Amino acid sequence: MITPLRATLLGCLTLLGTAAMADLADESSDSRARYERPGDAAEAARLRAFVDRQVGGIRRLMVPARDADIPGAQLPDGTDASSNPRYAMTEAKRYLGKQLFHDPVRTARIIPAFGGIPATRQTGSCASCHQGESSSKSGTLINLNVGGEGRGYTDAEGRFVPRRRPRVDILPRLRSTPLFPGDALVDELPTLSDLFSIAGVSVPGRDRKLPDPGTLLRTGRLDALDSVARNAPGVLGAAFNNRVLLAGFAGEPDASPGGNNPFNDPAQESVALLLLDAHRMLDFQSAELQKIPAYRKLFRDAFPTEAAQADAAGDLNLLINDQTVLRATATFMRSSVTRDTPWDRFLAGSNRALTDEQQRGAKLFFTAADKGGAGCYSCHSGPMLNKQVDDPDVAGVGRFVEENFFNIGLGDHPVQALNRLARNDPHFIDEGRREITGRDSDLYKFRVVTMRQLKDARFYTHSGEFSNIRDVVQYFNAGVPRNAQTGAASTLSTRFTHPRGPGSQRGLGLSRSQVDDLTEFLDNGLYDPAFAHFDPKSPTPLFQLSPPDITYSVYRPELAALGAVDGLPISGLAQDNNDPLSRRDAGLEFLNVTSQAVPRLVTSKDLGGGLQEDVYRITNNGTTVVDTHLLVIAQVDSRRNRLLNASGTTKAGEGYIRVFLPDGVLNPGQSITERLVFRLPPNTRRLNYNLVLLSGQGNP
């Protein structure tokens, strides 16, 4: 259809001539592209040459095209262990690891004697706090595994909104008992948050006592509600880190004061083991996985040596155990990269991949602060932009360790309030790297993170103090600490306060337009949609389980024959989270809320021409929220869809309207208005029908 505006544009194009018409057509076909004006190629070449000089070779910024070329394992002391069969990166291990990462079947260690609530069993997974639509982070300030509910919903504009909150069915139990020292129950297997508060307490599975001063939190609360007191770190680019987690816990030698790496594993295997314990999987997951025929096959494919040993001994535990699980999971994490951002295409030679604003932002990114730029590249270099530019292995895992940790004057994550109460120290602040090394020189320092895929992360820095990228850029531009205590510490980095050198003014000194350009580069120039939304043509793998991963009947018929169900992880549970709200978010089930969200007919009109218009006021008369989308289904006796303005048709043939609730909820007492237009059957003056209201996404 040619609108009046389109017709006017076409007329103008005729006058502008063929060349201008081609430019505009190019722009409309790809909103990220810019006009190929004379000089563009030369300008792009100059920027590439400049970046090449700044980083010592532009190839040091390029992501390997194949998983096989992603950096292999590196031991805590820097030894290359990529040839060790324990760390071999195979497709069978990667596929198994991806399934395990997203499958809630593993969170089986819910023990009522230690405060666990059975209803939370097998409801969370690694992906509870690391989902593709949130840059492999949680996308929420408070990151919850078991004890949380919901995954996220899509709003009316098609944007994914992450949502995970404490489960409403366990909150009354949590509120009815004290949450701090003095509780009767003891959490004998502490989570990462509890580790702050242990003093000389022997922990099952460890042969030594933990030295951190404090008192064991005798609560059991984190068996019911599983969270950590930092913003969830991303998985993206894990292969390019020699320390993982924001204080470098994973990959640290076991001999470090805060180390816990009994197998001397690289960072990726180390973090997989740590989180098996922290998130209710260790010692209990193997029995659950062994019950599932398709998993038994996948473990055989991924670990043929262990399979032969298990067969010889008649013991499946030799094949499916915590060790093989963590090795497969680590392999998947190593494969988590983006390869098709505008920046990647620009590095590969596309002169039009970056917009003008993004090119200016990239120039600022790779220009030293004392030369008028932002100097970001000095800390954010390598393919994942997550390590020092002078690291001798900048394109690989990296050799530098302590050089990648900085104090930039930030405050605390909200959950740290629990630790302040447990320590009875209102001045305690997350100590960061010092928690691991025990060195005062590491106080309040945290890990340099990747600059890729920032837009979807939604919360930034270890404390989650920022909710948009521009605010982070402004923070560095000002160079003024947000927190008086961390800002007064001797460890405060001069790279943050005086990046232009001693005696200079604070911060970067960028203009507003320069801040805009740098933000645009970080926001969109380094963003890859295929990481969050499946694109079969993209070289970037979807972080979530993709259609080829879980359409077993087409791509993996041998797994379908063993009981794997299309669209679900191998266990048959919902992907990532398996609580009721998450299942509604995933469109796997719907909650009938007709008795709670009560519809009242406001007006009814005969529009003529056999059309009937009914307007309803729908009010939440309950005491709890109605969440996710509200589906208003018009049930007609014939079950034929008579609803002209229907959003879709149910599997039973009834029309329904999908209501995108504000902020994903209809609060108690809140109302919305909906208009329904019906086509009447012949010789009918008024259509009679019933309204049914469901909560959930997808097609009911």
Helices and strands as residue ranges (DSSP letters): H 4-16, H 18-29, H 40-55, G 58-61, G 67-69, G 85-87, H 91-101, G 104-106, G 112-114, G 118-120, G 126-128, G 132-134, E 148-149, E 152-154, E 160-162, E 165-166, H 171-175, G 194-197, H 221-224, G 238-240, H 267-278, H 285-290, H 293-302, H 304-313, G 316-318, H 322-334, H 342-347, H 356-365, G 369-371, G 376-378, G 402-404, E 405-406, H 416-423, H 434-437, G 440-442, E 446-447, G 454-456, H 469-478, H 484-487, H 494-497, H 512-520, I 521-525, G 529-531, H 547-550, H 552-555, H 557-560, H 580-585, E 591-592, E 597-608, E 611-620, E 626-627, E 630-635, E 648-649, E 655-659, G 662-664, E 665-666, E 671-679, E 690-695
